[in-house]
Amino acid sequence: MKIAIFGLGNIGIPLACIFASLGEIIGVDIDKKKVEMINKGISPLPNEKKVPELLRKYVNEGRLIATTNLEHAAKSSDVKVIIVPLILKNEKPDFSGIESVSKVIGRNLKKNDLIIVSTTMPLGATRNVVGKILEEESNLKVGEDFYLVYAPQRAMNPHVIEDLTEKWHQVIGGVNEKSALVAKRIYEKINKKKVIIVKNCETAEMVKLLEGIYRHANIALANEIAKLCDKFKIDFNEVRETFNLVPYYNLHYASIGVGGHCVPVYPHFVLDGIEEPDLIKPSIKLNRAMPEHCIKKLKKTVGNLKDKKIAILGLSYRGNIKEDRFSPTYNVIKLLKKEGVTELFLFDPYFSKNEIEEKTGLEYISLEEIDKVNGVIIATEHESFKEISFPSNLEFILDGKNILDKDKIIKLGVKYIGMGR
Protein backbone atom coordinates (compact mmCIF):
# COMPACT_ATOMS: atom_id res chain seq x y z
CA MET A 1 0.00 0.00 0.00
CA LYS A 2 1.27 3.46 -0.95
CA ILE A 3 0.02 6.39 1.10
CA ALA A 4 0.52 10.03 0.14
CA ILE A 5 0.18 12.63 2.88
CA PHE A 6 -0.46 16.13 1.54
CA GLY A 7 0.72 18.64 4.12
CA LEU A 8 3.76 18.05 6.33
CA GLY A 9 2.94 20.22 9.30
CA ASN A 10 2.65 19.60 13.04
CA ILE A 11 0.22 16.73 12.46
CA GLY A 12 1.20 15.64 8.94
CA ILE A 13 4.78 14.67 9.83
CA PRO A 14 3.84 12.50 12.86
CA LEU A 15 1.05 10.97 10.76
CA ALA A 16 3.58 10.06 8.06
CA CYS A 17 5.71 8.33 10.72
CA ILE A 18 2.68 6.40 11.98
CA PHE A 19 1.51 5.28 8.53
CA ALA A 20 5.06 4.26 7.55
CA SER A 21 4.53 1.10 9.62
CA LEU A 22 1.91 0.02 7.04
CA GLY A 23 3.63 0.71 3.73
CA GLU A 24 5.45 3.21 1.57
CA ILE A 25 4.80 6.84 2.47
CA ILE A 26 5.12 9.84 0.17
CA GLY A 27 5.07 13.05 2.17
CA VAL A 28 4.05 16.08 0.13
CA ASP A 29 4.71 19.74 0.89
CA ILE A 30 5.41 22.93 -1.07
CA ASP A 31 8.16 23.91 1.40
CA LYS A 32 11.38 22.82 -0.34
CA LYS A 33 13.52 23.30 2.76
CA LYS A 34 11.25 21.07 4.83
CA VAL A 35 11.23 18.38 2.13
CA GLU A 36 15.05 18.44 1.95
CA MET A 37 15.33 18.10 5.74
CA ILE A 38 12.98 15.10 5.82
CA ASN A 39 14.79 13.33 2.98
CA LYS A 40 18.01 13.69 5.00
CA GLY A 41 16.29 12.08 7.98
CA ILE A 42 16.15 15.36 9.91
CA SER A 43 12.86 16.16 11.61
CA PRO A 44 11.47 19.70 11.21
CA LEU A 45 9.76 18.97 14.57
CA PRO A 46 12.73 18.23 16.87
CA ASN A 47 10.65 18.59 20.05
CA GLU A 48 7.82 16.30 18.95
CA LYS A 49 8.14 13.07 20.94
CA LYS A 50 9.12 9.95 18.95
CA VAL A 51 9.12 11.81 15.61
CA PRO A 52 12.89 12.45 15.17
CA GLU A 53 13.85 8.81 15.70
CA LEU A 54 10.93 7.31 13.71
CA LEU A 55 11.40 9.70 10.81
CA ARG A 56 15.13 8.93 10.66
CA LYS A 57 14.41 5.18 10.82
CA TYR A 58 11.79 5.13 8.04
CA VAL A 59 13.74 7.47 5.76
CA ASN A 60 16.85 5.28 6.13
CA GLU A 61 14.76 2.19 5.37
CA GLY A 62 13.36 3.84 2.24
CA ARG A 63 9.80 3.67 3.52
CA LEU A 64 9.30 7.43 3.81
CA ILE A 65 10.23 9.98 1.18
CA ALA A 66 9.18 13.61 0.84
CA THR A 67 8.52 15.55 -2.34
CA THR A 68 7.21 18.86 -3.65
CA ASN A 69 5.79 17.03 -6.71
CA LEU A 70 2.07 16.82 -5.96
CA GLU A 71 1.22 15.19 -9.31
CA HIS A 72 3.70 12.35 -8.77
CA ALA A 73 2.46 11.72 -5.22
CA ALA A 74 -1.18 11.66 -6.29
CA LYS A 75 -0.51 9.37 -9.24
CA SER A 76 1.72 6.96 -7.30
CA SER A 77 -0.50 6.41 -4.25
CA ASP A 78 -3.55 4.31 -3.38
CA VAL A 79 -4.46 6.32 -0.27
CA LYS A 80 -4.30 10.11 -0.22
CA VAL A 81 -4.47 11.98 3.09
CA ILE A 82 -5.29 15.69 2.88
CA ILE A 83 -4.02 17.64 5.89
CA VAL A 84 -3.05 20.97 4.35
CA PRO A 85 -4.02 24.00 6.47
CA LEU A 86 -7.34 25.75 6.01
CA ILE A 87 -6.70 29.33 7.02
CA LEU A 88 -8.94 32.30 7.75
CA LYS A 89 -8.94 35.26 5.39
CA ASN A 90 -11.04 38.20 6.56
CA GLU A 91 -12.51 35.80 9.13
CA LYS A 92 -13.78 33.48 6.38
CA PRO A 93 -12.30 30.05 5.54
CA ASP A 94 -9.92 30.23 2.58
CA PHE A 95 -10.31 26.99 0.60
CA SER A 96 -7.63 27.79 -2.00
CA GLY A 97 -5.11 25.28 -0.60
CA ILE A 98 -7.71 22.53 -0.19
CA GLU A 99 -9.10 23.15 -3.68
CA SER A 100 -5.65 23.12 -5.26
CA VAL A 101 -4.67 19.80 -3.67
CA SER A 102 -8.10 18.28 -4.45
CA LYS A 103 -7.72 19.17 -8.14
CA VAL A 104 -4.29 17.52 -8.33
CA ILE A 105 -5.62 14.40 -6.63
CA GLY A 106 -8.71 14.38 -8.85
CA ARG A 107 -6.64 14.52 -12.04
CA ASN A 108 -4.69 11.45 -10.92
CA LEU A 109 -7.48 9.49 -9.25
CA LYS A 110 -7.83 5.77 -9.91
CA LYS A 111 -10.71 3.43 -9.19
CA ASN A 112 -10.78 2.15 -5.59
CA ASP A 113 -8.48 4.90 -4.31
CA LEU A 114 -9.23 6.16 -0.78
CA ILE A 115 -9.12 9.87 0.03
CA ILE A 116 -8.93 10.80 3.71
CA VAL A 117 -9.55 14.42 4.66
CA SER A 118 -8.02 15.30 8.04
CA THR A 119 -7.87 19.09 7.82
CA THR A 120 -10.41 20.72 10.14
CA MET A 121 -13.21 21.73 7.78
CA PRO A 122 -16.49 23.68 7.90
CA LEU A 123 -19.57 21.48 7.98
CA GLY A 124 -20.24 19.81 4.63
CA ALA A 125 -16.87 20.74 3.10
CA THR A 126 -15.58 17.17 2.74
CA ARG A 127 -18.56 16.20 0.61
CA ASN A 128 -19.38 19.51 -1.11
CA VAL A 129 -15.90 20.95 -1.69
CA VAL A 130 -13.41 18.06 -1.85
CA GLY A 131 -15.88 15.44 -3.09
CA LYS A 132 -17.24 17.58 -5.93
CA ILE A 133 -13.79 18.63 -7.12
CA LEU A 134 -12.61 15.00 -7.14
CA GLU A 135 -15.63 13.95 -9.20
CA GLU A 136 -15.27 16.82 -11.66
CA GLU A 137 -11.56 16.24 -12.23
CA SER A 138 -11.70 12.44 -12.45
CA ASN A 139 -15.13 11.69 -14.00
CA LEU A 140 -15.42 9.03 -11.30
CA LYS A 141 -18.30 8.66 -8.83
CA VAL A 142 -17.60 9.30 -5.15
CA GLY A 143 -18.58 6.41 -2.91
CA GLU A 144 -18.74 4.00 -5.85
CA ASP A 145 -15.56 4.34 -7.93
CA PHE A 146 -13.45 5.82 -5.14
CA TYR A 147 -13.85 6.28 -1.39
CA LEU A 148 -13.94 9.52 0.59
CA VAL A 149 -13.95 9.99 4.37
CA TYR A 150 -13.39 12.66 6.95
CA ALA A 151 -11.07 11.43 9.71
CA PRO A 152 -10.10 14.19 12.17
CA GLN A 153 -6.74 13.95 13.90
CA ARG A 154 -7.34 14.72 17.57
CA ALA A 155 -3.93 15.44 19.02
CA MET A 156 -1.75 18.07 20.66
CA ASN A 157 1.96 18.58 20.29
CA PRO A 158 4.45 17.52 21.56
CA HIS A 159 2.81 14.07 21.93
CA VAL A 160 0.92 13.70 18.64
CA ILE A 161 2.00 10.12 17.94
CA GLU A 162 0.85 8.91 21.36
CA ASP A 163 -2.47 10.75 20.98
CA LEU A 164 -3.18 9.32 17.53
CA THR A 165 -2.17 5.74 18.26
CA GLU A 166 -2.89 5.09 21.94
CA LYS A 167 -4.66 7.87 23.78
CA TRP A 168 -7.73 8.88 21.75
CA HIS A 169 -10.28 7.11 19.58
CA GLN A 170 -10.14 7.61 15.83
CA VAL A 171 -13.39 9.00 14.47
CA ILE A 172 -14.31 8.29 10.83
CA GLY A 173 -17.23 9.64 8.85
CA GLY A 174 -17.65 8.63 5.21
CA VAL A 175 -19.70 9.95 2.30
CA ASN A 176 -21.22 6.49 2.51
CA GLU A 177 -20.83 3.40 4.69
CA LYS A 178 -18.52 1.60 2.28
CA SER A 179 -16.03 4.50 2.31
CA ALA A 180 -15.99 4.48 6.11
CA LEU A 181 -15.43 0.72 6.28
CA VAL A 182 -12.50 0.89 3.84
CA ALA A 183 -10.85 3.60 5.94
CA LYS A 184 -11.57 1.72 9.17
CA ARG A 185 -9.51 -1.25 7.97
CA ILE A 186 -6.46 1.02 7.75
CA TYR A 187 -6.94 2.96 10.99
CA GLU A 188 -7.52 -0.24 12.98
CA LYS A 189 -3.91 -1.17 12.21
CA ILE A 190 -2.50 2.01 13.78
CA ASN A 191 -5.00 3.01 16.51
CA LYS A 192 -4.85 0.81 19.62
CA LYS A 193 -7.72 2.61 21.36
CA LYS A 194 -10.75 2.21 19.09
CA VAL A 195 -11.97 3.28 15.66
CA ILE A 196 -15.46 4.75 15.72
CA ILE A 197 -17.55 5.10 12.56
CA VAL A 198 -20.13 7.88 12.79
CA LYS A 199 -23.13 8.25 10.50
CA ASN A 200 -21.53 10.50 7.87
CA CYS A 201 -18.65 12.89 7.22
CA GLU A 202 -20.68 15.89 8.46
CA THR A 203 -21.01 14.25 11.87
CA ALA A 204 -17.25 13.70 12.03
CA GLU A 205 -16.66 17.31 10.96
CA MET A 206 -18.89 18.54 13.78
CA VAL A 207 -17.09 16.36 16.33
CA LYS A 208 -13.79 17.99 15.38
CA LEU A 209 -15.15 21.54 15.18
CA LEU A 210 -16.78 21.18 18.56
CA GLU A 211 -13.36 20.76 20.20
CA GLY A 212 -12.40 24.35 19.33
CA ILE A 213 -15.87 25.76 19.92
CA TYR A 214 -16.15 24.10 23.33
CA ARG A 215 -12.76 25.40 24.41
CA HIS A 216 -13.47 28.90 23.10
CA ALA A 217 -16.85 29.18 24.83
CA ASN A 218 -15.57 27.76 28.11
CA ILE A 219 -12.48 29.97 28.18
CA ALA A 220 -14.83 32.91 27.58
CA LEU A 221 -16.91 31.78 30.57
CA ALA A 222 -13.76 31.54 32.71
CA ASN A 223 -12.70 35.03 31.65
CA GLU A 224 -16.15 36.40 32.47
CA ILE A 225 -16.01 34.80 35.93
CA ALA A 226 -12.50 36.20 36.44
CA LYS A 227 -13.86 39.70 35.81
CA LEU A 228 -16.56 39.12 38.43
CA CYS A 229 -13.92 37.87 40.86
CA ASP A 230 -12.00 41.12 40.35
CA LYS A 231 -15.10 43.16 41.08
CA PHE A 232 -15.92 41.33 44.30
CA LYS A 233 -12.29 40.78 45.38
CA ILE A 234 -12.48 36.99 45.10
CA ASP A 235 -9.54 34.81 44.04
CA PHE A 236 -10.46 33.11 40.76
CA ASN A 237 -7.94 30.30 41.29
CA GLU A 238 -9.53 29.36 44.62
CA VAL A 239 -13.01 29.45 43.06
CA ARG A 240 -11.93 27.30 40.13
CA GLU A 241 -10.13 24.67 42.20
CA THR A 242 -13.02 24.35 44.65
CA PHE A 243 -15.70 24.32 41.94
CA ASN A 244 -13.91 21.63 39.92
CA LEU A 245 -13.81 19.22 42.88
CA VAL A 246 -17.13 17.91 41.55
CA PRO A 247 -16.09 15.56 38.70
CA TYR A 248 -18.65 16.68 36.13
CA TYR A 249 -17.65 20.36 36.37
CA ASN A 250 -14.68 21.71 34.46
CA LEU A 251 -14.23 25.46 34.66
CA HIS A 252 -11.32 26.35 32.37
CA TYR A 253 -8.43 28.69 33.18
CA ALA A 254 -8.83 32.43 32.76
CA SER A 255 -6.30 33.82 30.31
CA ILE A 256 -4.76 36.90 28.77
CA GLY A 257 -6.01 35.55 25.43
CA VAL A 258 -6.46 32.45 23.27
CA GLY A 259 -4.11 31.34 20.51
CA GLY A 260 -3.03 28.47 18.30
CA HIS A 261 -4.36 27.16 15.01
CA CYS A 262 -7.46 25.59 16.61
CA VAL A 263 -9.35 27.54 19.27
CA PRO A 264 -9.29 31.01 17.62
CA VAL A 265 -10.09 29.54 14.17
CA TYR A 266 -12.66 26.73 14.40
CA PRO A 267 -15.60 28.80 15.72
CA HIS A 268 -15.49 30.90 12.53
CA PHE A 269 -16.08 27.75 10.46
CA VAL A 270 -19.65 27.41 11.75
CA LEU A 271 -20.82 31.03 11.96
CA ASP A 272 -22.21 31.08 8.40
CA GLY A 273 -24.48 28.17 9.25
CA ILE A 274 -26.09 29.80 12.30
CA GLU A 275 -28.77 32.48 11.85
CA GLU A 276 -28.18 34.10 15.23
CA PRO A 277 -24.91 32.90 16.82
CA ASP A 278 -25.88 34.07 20.31
CA LEU A 279 -23.13 32.18 22.13
CA ILE A 280 -20.23 31.62 19.73
CA LYS A 281 -19.86 35.18 18.41
CA PRO A 282 -19.89 36.82 21.86
CA SER A 283 -17.33 34.23 23.03
CA ILE A 284 -15.01 35.23 20.19
CA LYS A 285 -15.49 38.91 21.03
CA LEU A 286 -14.85 38.39 24.76
CA ASN A 287 -11.70 36.30 24.31
CA ARG A 288 -10.34 38.60 21.63
CA ALA A 289 -10.69 41.56 24.00
CA MET A 290 -8.75 39.95 26.87
CA PRO A 291 -5.31 41.41 26.01
CA GLU A 292 -6.85 44.89 26.03
CA HIS A 293 -8.66 44.13 29.29
CA CYS A 294 -5.36 43.07 30.89
CA ILE A 295 -3.49 46.18 29.75
CA LYS A 296 -6.32 48.35 31.14
CA LYS A 297 -5.99 46.52 34.47
CA LEU A 298 -2.26 47.14 34.40
CA LYS A 299 -2.71 50.87 33.74
CA LYS A 300 -5.30 51.11 36.51
CA THR A 301 -2.82 49.57 38.95
CA VAL A 302 0.47 51.22 37.99
CA GLY A 303 -0.58 54.32 36.06
CA ASN A 304 0.98 55.60 32.84
CA LEU A 305 3.01 52.92 31.04
CA LYS A 306 4.82 55.22 28.64
CA ASP A 307 8.09 55.45 30.56
CA LYS A 308 8.09 51.86 31.81
CA LYS A 309 10.59 49.20 30.78
CA ILE A 310 8.54 46.02 30.36
CA ALA A 311 9.62 42.42 29.77
CA ILE A 312 7.10 40.02 28.25
CA LEU A 313 7.67 36.38 29.16
CA GLY A 314 6.27 34.01 26.55
CA LEU A 315 5.73 34.04 22.80
CA SER A 316 4.07 30.62 22.47
CA TYR A 317 0.29 30.63 22.66
CA ARG A 318 0.40 27.65 25.04
CA GLY A 319 2.81 26.46 27.69
CA ASN A 320 5.74 24.12 27.11
CA ILE A 321 5.61 24.13 23.31
CA LYS A 322 7.14 26.17 20.50
CA GLU A 323 4.12 27.50 18.62
CA ASP A 324 3.23 31.16 18.16
CA ARG A 325 0.31 31.04 15.71
CA PHE A 326 -2.37 33.50 16.85
CA SER A 327 -0.47 33.99 20.10
CA PRO A 328 -2.05 36.72 22.26
CA THR A 329 1.48 38.00 22.86
CA TYR A 330 1.35 39.75 19.49
CA ASN A 331 -1.74 41.71 20.55
CA VAL A 332 -0.14 42.55 23.89
CA ILE A 333 2.87 43.99 22.04
CA LYS A 334 0.62 46.12 19.79
CA LEU A 335 -1.33 47.45 22.75
CA LEU A 336 1.81 48.35 24.73
CA LYS A 337 3.26 50.17 21.74
CA LYS A 338 -0.04 52.01 21.39
CA GLU A 339 0.37 53.10 25.01
CA GLY A 340 3.72 54.59 24.05
CA VAL A 341 5.96 51.96 25.67
CA THR A 342 9.27 52.17 23.83
CA GLU A 343 11.43 49.85 25.92
CA LEU A 344 9.87 46.43 25.39
CA PHE A 345 11.73 43.15 25.79
CA LEU A 346 10.76 39.50 25.29
CA PHE A 347 11.94 36.10 26.44
CA ASP A 348 10.71 32.61 25.61
CA PRO A 349 12.83 29.52 26.35
CA TYR A 350 11.54 27.79 23.19
CA PHE A 351 12.62 30.56 20.80
CA SER A 352 16.14 31.76 20.03
CA LYS A 353 17.25 35.37 20.32
CA ASN A 354 17.14 35.76 16.53
CA GLU A 355 13.68 34.19 16.26
CA ILE A 356 12.27 36.49 18.93
CA GLU A 357 13.73 39.61 17.40
CA GLU A 358 12.68 38.66 13.85
CA LYS A 359 9.13 37.67 14.81
CA THR A 360 8.33 40.51 17.20
CA GLY A 361 10.77 43.32 16.49
CA LEU A 362 11.45 43.44 20.24
CA GLU A 363 14.79 43.18 21.96
CA TYR A 364 15.61 39.81 23.48
CA ILE A 365 16.09 39.70 27.23
CA SER A 366 17.50 36.89 29.35
CA LEU A 367 16.05 35.94 32.73
CA GLU A 368 19.26 37.20 34.36
CA GLU A 369 18.48 40.69 33.05
CA ILE A 370 14.92 40.91 34.42
CA ASP A 371 16.11 43.16 37.25
CA LYS A 372 16.74 45.89 34.66
CA VAL A 373 13.02 46.38 33.86
CA ASN A 374 10.15 48.00 35.77
CA GLY A 375 7.69 45.21 35.25
CA VAL A 376 6.97 41.79 33.79
CA ILE A 377 4.01 40.40 31.84
CA ILE A 378 3.53 36.61 31.91
CA ALA A 379 1.90 35.78 28.56
CA THR A 380 2.56 32.01 28.41
CA GLU A 381 2.24 29.31 31.07
CA HIS A 382 5.64 27.68 30.50
CA GLU A 383 6.42 25.44 33.47
CA SER A 384 9.86 27.01 33.86
CA PHE A 385 8.29 30.43 34.50
CA LYS A 386 6.83 29.15 37.78
CA GLU A 387 10.35 28.63 39.09
CA ILE A 388 11.69 32.12 38.36
CA SER A 389 13.03 34.00 41.38
CA PHE A 390 11.79 37.48 40.57
CA PRO A 391 13.85 40.42 41.87
CA SER A 392 12.28 42.62 44.55
CA ASN A 393 13.09 45.80 42.63
CA LEU A 394 10.30 45.05 40.13
CA GLU A 395 7.39 47.45 40.28
CA PHE A 396 4.76 45.01 39.00
CA ILE A 397 4.02 41.57 37.54
CA LEU A 398 0.99 41.04 35.32
CA ASP A 399 0.31 37.30 35.56
CA GLY A 400 -1.74 36.76 32.43
CA LYS A 401 -1.96 33.00 33.01
CA ASN A 402 -2.39 32.86 36.82
CA ILE A 403 0.63 30.59 37.23
CA LEU A 404 2.53 32.42 39.96
CA ASP A 405 2.21 32.29 43.74
CA LYS A 406 0.41 35.58 44.36
CA ASP A 407 1.36 35.82 48.06
CA LYS A 408 5.02 35.16 47.31
CA ILE A 409 5.10 38.04 44.80
CA ILE A 410 3.33 40.41 47.19
CA LYS A 411 5.81 39.57 49.97
CA LEU A 412 8.58 40.81 47.67
CA GLY A 413 6.88 44.19 47.67
CA VAL A 414 5.94 43.79 44.01
CA LYS A 415 2.45 44.67 42.75
CA TYR A 416 0.69 41.54 41.51
CA ILE A 417 -2.02 41.75 38.82
CA GLY A 418 -3.69 38.42 38.05
CA MET A 419 -6.76 37.19 36.20
CA GLY A 420 -9.56 37.61 38.73
CA ARG A 421 -7.14 37.50 41.65
C-alpha positions in Angstrom: 0.0 0.0 0.0 1.3 3.5 -0.9 0.0 6.4 1.1 0.5 10.0 0.1 0.2 12.6 2.9 -0.5 16.1 1.5 0.7 18.6 4.1 3.8 18.0 6.3 2.9 20.2 9.3 2.7 19.6 13.0 0.2 16.7 12.5 1.2 15.6 8.9 4.8 14.7 9.8 3.8 12.5 12.9 1.0 11.0 10.8 3.6 10.1 8.1 5.7 8.3 10.7 2.7 6.4 12.0 1.5 5.3 8.5 5.1 4.3 7.6 4.5 1.1 9.6 1.9 0.0 7.0 3.6 0.7 3.7 5.5 3.2 1.6 4.8 6.8 2.5 5.1 9.8 0.2 5.1 13.0 2.2 4.0 16.1 0.1 4.7 19.7 0.9 5.4 22.9 -1.1 8.2 23.9 1.4 11.4 22.8 -0.3 13.5 23.3 2.8 11.3 21.1 4.8 11.2 18.4 2.1 15.1 18.4 2.0 15.3 18.1 5.7 13.0 15.1 5.8 14.8 13.3 3.0 18.0 13.7 5.0 16.3 12.1 8.0 16.2 15.4 9.9 12.9 16.2 11.6 11.5 19.7 11.2 9.8 19.0 14.6 12.7 18.2 16.9 10.6 18.6 20.0 7.8 16.3 18.9 8.1 13.1 20.9 9.1 9.9 19.0 9.1 11.8 15.6 12.9 12.5 15.2 13.9 8.8 15.7 10.9 7.3 13.7 11.4 9.7 10.8 15.1 8.9 10.7 14.4 5.2 10.8 11.8 5.1 8.0 13.7 7.5 5.8 16.9 5.3 6.1 14.8 2.2 5.4 13.4 3.8 2.2 9.8 3.7 3.5 9.3 7.4 3.8 10.2 10.0 1.2 9.2 13.6 0.8 8.5 15.6 -2.3 7.2 18.9 -3.7 5.8 17.0 -6.7 2.1 16.8 -6.0 1.2 15.2 -9.3 3.7 12.3 -8.8 2.5 11.7 -5.2 -1.2 11.7 -6.3 -0.5 9.4 -9.2 1.7 7.0 -7.3 -0.5 6.4 -4.3 -3.5 4.3 -3.4 -4.5 6.3 -0.3 -4.3 10.1 -0.2 -4.5 12.0 3.1 -5.3 15.7 2.9 -4.0 17.6 5.9 -3.0 21.0 4.4 -4.0 24.0 6.5 -7.3 25.7 6.0 -6.7 29.3 7.0 -8.9 32.3 7.7 -8.9 35.3 5.4 -11.0 38.2 6.6 -12.5 35.8 9.1 -13.8 33.5 6.4 -12.3 30.1 5.5 -9.9 30.2 2.6 -10.3 27.0 0.6 -7.6 27.8 -2.0 -5.1 25.3 -0.6 -7.7 22.5 -0.2 -9.1 23.1 -3.7 -5.7 23.1 -5.3 -4.7 19.8 -3.7 -8.1 18.3 -4.5 -7.7 19.2 -8.1 -4.3 17.5 -8.3 -5.6 14.4 -6.6 -8.7 14.4 -8.8 -6.6 14.5 -12.0 -4.7 11.5 -10.9 -7.5 9.5 -9.2 -7.8 5.8 -9.9 -10.7 3.4 -9.2 -10.8 2.1 -5.6 -8.5 4.9 -4.3 -9.2 6.2 -0.8 -9.1 9.9 0.0 -8.9 10.8 3.7 -9.6 14.4 4.7 -8.0 15.3 8.0 -7.9 19.1 7.8 -10.4 20.7 10.1 -13.2 21.7 7.8 -16.5 23.7 7.9 -19.6 21.5 8.0 -20.2 19.8 4.6 -16.9 20.7 3.1 -15.6 17.2 2.7 -18.6 16.2 0.6 -19.4 19.5 -1.1 -15.9 20.9 -1.7 -13.4 18.1 -1.8 -15.9 15.4 -3.1 -17.2 17.6 -5.9 -13.8 18.6 -7.1 -12.6 15.0 -7.1 -15.6 13.9 -9.2 -15.3 16.8 -11.7 -11.6 16.2 -12.2 -11.7 12.4 -12.5 -15.1 11.7 -14.0 -15.4 9.0 -11.3 -18.3 8.7 -8.8 -17.6 9.3 -5.1 -18.6 6.4 -2.9 -18.7 4.0 -5.8 -15.6 4.3 -7.9 -13.5 5.8 -5.1 -13.8 6.3 -1.4 -13.9 9.5 0.6 -13.9 10.0 4.4 -13.4 12.7 6.9 -11.1 11.4 9.7 -10.1 14.2 12.2 -6.7 13.9 13.9 -7.3 14.7 17.6 -3.9 15.4 19.0 -1.7 18.1 20.7 2.0 18.6 20.3 4.4 17.5 21.6 2.8 14.1 21.9 0.9 13.7 18.6 2.0 10.1 17.9 0.9 8.9 21.4 -2.5 10.8 21.0 -3.2 9.3 17.5 -2.2 5.7 18.3 -2.9 5.1 21.9 -4.7 7.9 23.8 -7.7 8.9 21.7 -10.3 7.1 19.6 -10.1 7.6 15.8 -13.4 9.0 14.5 -14.3 8.3 10.8 -17.2 9.6 8.8 -17.7 8.6 5.2 -19.7 10.0 2.3 -21.2 6.5 2.5 -20.8 3.4 4.7 -18.5 1.6 2.3 -16.0 4.5 2.3 -16.0 4.5 6.1 -15.4 0.7 6.3 -12.5 0.9 3.8 -10.8 3.6 5.9 -11.6 1.7 9.2 -9.5 -1.3 8.0 -6.5 1.0 7.7 -6.9 3.0 11.0 -7.5 -0.2 13.0 -3.9 -1.2 12.2 -2.5 2.0 13.8 -5.0 3.0 16.5 -4.8 0.8 19.6 -7.7 2.6 21.4 -10.7 2.2 19.1 -12.0 3.3 15.7 -15.5 4.8 15.7 -17.5 5.1 12.6 -20.1 7.9 12.8 -23.1 8.2 10.5 -21.5 10.5 7.9 -18.6 12.9 7.2 -20.7 15.9 8.5 -21.0 14.2 11.9 -17.2 13.7 12.0 -16.7 17.3 11.0 -18.9 18.5 13.8 -17.1 16.4 16.3 -13.8 18.0 15.4 -15.2 21.5 15.2 -16.8 21.2 18.6 -13.4 20.8 20.2 -12.4 24.3 19.3 -15.9 25.8 19.9 -16.2 24.1 23.3 -12.8 25.4 24.4 -13.5 28.9 23.1 -16.9 29.2 24.8 -15.6 27.8 28.1 -12.5 30.0 28.2 -14.8 32.9 27.6 -16.9 31.8 30.6 -13.8 31.5 32.7 -12.7 35.0 31.6 -16.1 36.4 32.5 -16.0 34.8 35.9 -12.5 36.2 36.4 -13.9 39.7 35.8 -16.6 39.1 38.4 -13.9 37.9 40.9 -12.0 41.1 40.3 -15.1 43.2 41.1 -15.9 41.3 44.3 -12.3 40.8 45.4 -12.5 37.0 45.1 -9.5 34.8 44.0 -10.5 33.1 40.8 -7.9 30.3 41.3 -9.5 29.4 44.6 -13.0 29.5 43.1 -11.9 27.3 40.1 -10.1 24.7 42.2 -13.0 24.4 44.7 -15.7 24.3 41.9 -13.9 21.6 39.9 -13.8 19.2 42.9 -17.1 17.9 41.5 -16.1 15.6 38.7 -18.6 16.7 36.1 -17.7 20.4 36.4 -14.7 21.7 34.5 -14.2 25.5 34.7 -11.3 26.3 32.4 -8.4 28.7 33.2 -8.8 32.4 32.8 -6.3 33.8 30.3 -4.8 36.9 28.8 -6.0 35.5 25.4 -6.5 32.4 23.3 -4.1 31.3 20.5 -3.0 28.5 18.3 -4.4 27.2 15.0 -7.5 25.6 16.6 -9.4 27.5 19.3 -9.3 31.0 17.6 -10.1 29.5 14.2 -12.7 26.7 14.4 -15.6 28.8 15.7 -15.5 30.9 12.5 -16.1 27.7 10.5 -19.7 27.4 11.8 -20.8 31.0 12.0 -22.2 31.1 8.4 -24.5 28.2 9.3 -26.1 29.8 12.3 -28.8 32.5 11.9 -28.2 34.1 15.2 -24.9 32.9 16.8 -25.9 34.1 20.3 -23.1 32.2 22.1 -20.2 31.6 19.7 -19.9 35.2 18.4 -19.9 36.8 21.9 -17.3 34.2 23.0 -15.0 35.2 20.2 -15.5 38.9 21.0 -14.9 38.4 24.8 -11.7 36.3 24.3 -10.3 38.6 21.6 -10.7 41.6 24.0 -8.7 40.0 26.9 -5.3 41.4 26.0 -6.9 44.9 26.0 -8.7 44.1 29.3 -5.4 43.1 30.9 -3.5 46.2 29.7 -6.3 48.3 31.1 -6.0 46.5 34.5 -2.3 47.1 34.4 -2.7 50.9 33.7 -5.3 51.1 36.5 -2.8 49.6 39.0 0.5 51.2 38.0 -0.6 54.3 36.1 1.0 55.6 32.8 3.0 52.9 31.0 4.8 55.2 28.6 8.1 55.5 30.6 8.1 51.9 31.8 10.6 49.2 30.8 8.5 46.0 30.4 9.6 42.4 29.8 7.1 40.0 28.2 7.7 36.4 29.2 6.3 34.0 26.6 5.7 34.0 22.8 4.1 30.6 22.5 0.3 30.6 22.7 0.4 27.6 25.0 2.8 26.5 27.7 5.7 24.1 27.1 5.6 24.1 23.3 7.1 26.2 20.5 4.1 27.5 18.6 3.2 31.2 18.2 0.3 31.0 15.7 -2.4 33.5 16.8 -0.5 34.0 20.1 -2.1 36.7 22.3 1.5 38.0 22.9 1.4 39.7 19.5 -1.7 41.7 20.6 -0.1 42.5 23.9 2.9 44.0 22.0 0.6 46.1 19.8 -1.3 47.4 22.8 1.8 48.3 24.7 3.3 50.2 21.7 0.0 52.0 21.4 0.4 53.1 25.0 3.7 54.6 24.0 6.0 52.0 25.7 9.3 52.2 23.8 11.4 49.8 25.9 9.9 46.4 25.4 11.7 43.2 25.8 10.8 39.5 25.3 11.9 36.1 26.4 10.7 32.6 25.6 12.8 29.5 26.3 11.5 27.8 23.2 12.6 30.6 20.8 16.1 31.8 20.0 17.3 35.4 20.3 17.1 35.8 16.5 13.7 34.2 16.3 12.3 36.5 18.9 13.7 39.6 17.4 12.7 38.7 13.8 9.1 37.7 14.8 8.3 40.5 17.2 10.8 43.3 16.5 11.5 43.4 20.2 14.8 43.2 22.0 15.6 39.8 23.5 16.1 39.7 27.2 17.5 36.9 29.4 16.0 35.9 32.7 19.3 37.2 34.4 18.5 40.7 33.1 14.9 40.9 34.4 16.1 43.2 37.3 16.7 45.9 34.7 13.0 46.4 33.9 10.1 48.0 35.8 7.7 45.2 35.2 7.0 41.8 33.8 4.0 40.4 31.8 3.5 36.6 31.9 1.9 35.8 28.6 2.6 32.0 28.4 2.2 29.3 31.1 5.6 27.7 30.5 6.4 25.4 33.5 9.9 27.0 33.9 8.3 30.4 34.5 6.8 29.1 37.8 10.4 28.6 39.1 11.7 32.1 38.4 13.0 34.0 41.4 11.8 37.5 40.6 13.8 40.4 41.9 12.3 42.6 44.6 13.1 45.8 42.6 10.3 45.1 40.1 7.4 47.4 40.3 4.8 45.0 39.0 4.0 41.6 37.5 1.0 41.0 35.3 0.3 37.3 35.6 -1.7 36.8 32.4 -2.0 33.0 33.0 -2.4 32.9 36.8 0.6 30.6 37.2 2.5 32.4 40.0 2.2 32.3 43.7 0.4 35.6 44.4 1.4 35.8 48.1 5.0 35.2 47.3 5.1 38.0 44.8 3.3 40.4 47.2 5.8 39.6 50.0 8.6 40.8 47.7 6.9 44.2 47.7 5.9 43.8 44.0 2.5 44.7 42.7 0.7 41.5 41.5 -2.0 41.7 38.8 -3.7 38.4 38.0 -6.8 37.2 36.2 -9.6 37.6 38.7 -7.1 37.5 41.7 
